[in-house]
Amino acid sequence: MITERVLTGDRVTGKLHLGHYVGSLQNRVALQDQYETFVLLADIQALTTHFEQPGLIRHHLREVVLDYLAAGIDPAKSTIFVQSMVPEIAELTVLFSMFVTVNLLRHNPTVKEESKSSSLDEMYYGFLGYPVSQAADITFCKATIVPVGDDQLPHLELTRKIVRRFNELYQPVLVEPQALISDMPRLVGTDGNAKMSKSRGNAIALDSSTEEIAFKIKRATTDPARVHKTDPGHPDICPIYAYHCAFRSKDEAAEIREGCTAGTMGCVACKSQITAALEELITPMRERRAGYAAKPQLVDEIIMTGTERARSIARQTMNEVREAMSLNYFG
Ligand code: TRP
């Protein structure tokens, strides 16, 4: 019998924002009630791009955990753990790297996209290989479901290939995971860019204050063709309309669409409605966050307990892997 196990994670490179919420946090919160759930703080993967500033990762680690807890990830249901503190993941990465070709890695579209400026020759070994390490993140606990954004699909495909190859070369020890893609479209940035991202400055952080939400929405791009309220708008190119779709009911979004295209609802009124909706979404998160932020020891305990749990599972899998690969020399 296969019991489902969920694993996801985030690079620890900064606070989380609404794009993370729509793309995967929301999904994780729902899944934790149904399945055993693991949430990985990918600090080693963050090092692939931030190895010159490891101190930043240390700082972001607690912020990301606070974001998780704020968004509703419940430590009683989900195991939150630190990648670098489960050395078995690094061990598995090395073993997998023996049978993954460089050719396979260099064609990974997400790696290509993320390294646009550098050619393969200039790419760091750890960066080129991070999808192999991600396969270890997923397989150490034999996860069956991996809720992620669609940019992660190539990594999931690689993981499945690695599992099949491992099981065929040695013994059928590892489990092939399935990606679970959010049915919400990727959230656009406040500047209309296809992706909300902190580095572009077009993100609304999950810990935004009332003033920050209002400011970001006020400044957000809208349909440039609308100068006067009575000009008919084009909601499909407006990030604000995308937010109405993501954070409000179908009926409410339909009403916005109608008012915008008919030129009866102006951008100011439309923006004030989404500001209120976001405030309503973020207020309970802000409160939960403050509750945990006031108890740093409790947060540390959550991370340590989760990591210990993940580690004991990793040790078990690693024993099976060693046996399958005849690496268990002394019994
Ligand atoms: N690469 C993922 C991202 O950038 C983060 C990640 C690391 C991850 N390890 C994982 C996601 C394992 C899912 C499963 O968002």
Residues whose N, C-alpha, C, O or C-beta is under 5 A from the ligand:
A	BS01	LIG	L7 T8 G9 D10 R11 A42 Q45 Q134 D137
